[in-house]
């Protein structure tokens, strides 16, 4: 390893956050990337009942946070597609596919996905994954010490890296755990999370798992973990809320 590469590696270890996109950068890039998604995908209008449902659930989840706890700028959109998926971009934009929404019988299932995706935003999971990728590039390419952090990604680059960088299992477990707590705080029935995992596990039988579950922890473990948290909770939960569209 050259002296320059070694020096940069040591610098990266000492101040890892110099490679992490800031909150302001995450919001800027997230908005730009969301605009690109809206151009390329068939995004449903706000008047669509499915969009109204997703927005209402999103607002209900967000209402459990104080202003200090949510410095992000959230938006909620629905894409007309058979794809069974949902994702959140850095900074707050959240997208659901109709293929996923059609799997739900209860609002609590939708809320489970929403809480999971919002956790990815709140805990800056994309930014930390990008930080690690930036650090790896420094080690591989031997960027000069004077370069500091790489230039901020463009919106197009963000979409590419967002889809290529998989969240770590630790990130996914955190999104499940914090998502569960959000459901309870928003007065949803956390059985919705169990139903969600069971529904998606069933839909992936005999084929490739839905994107929502790819690279995620084992489905069975996620179901068991959610059930264990329900059993240990002293709280009485409301009945499941059926979706009527």
Secondary structure, DSSP 8 states (H G I E B T S, - for coil): --HHHHHHHHHHHHTGGGGS--HHHHHHHHHHHHHHHHHHS-B--TTSHHHHHHHHHHHHHHTTS-GGG--S--EEEEE-SS---EEE-TTSEEEEEHHHHTT-SBHHHHHHHHHHHHHHHHTTHHHHHHHHHHHHHHHHH---GGG-S-----HHHHHHHHHHS---HHHHHHHHHHHHHHHHHTT--THHHHHHHHHHHHHTTTS---TTTTTSS-HHHHHHHHHHHHHH--S------B---
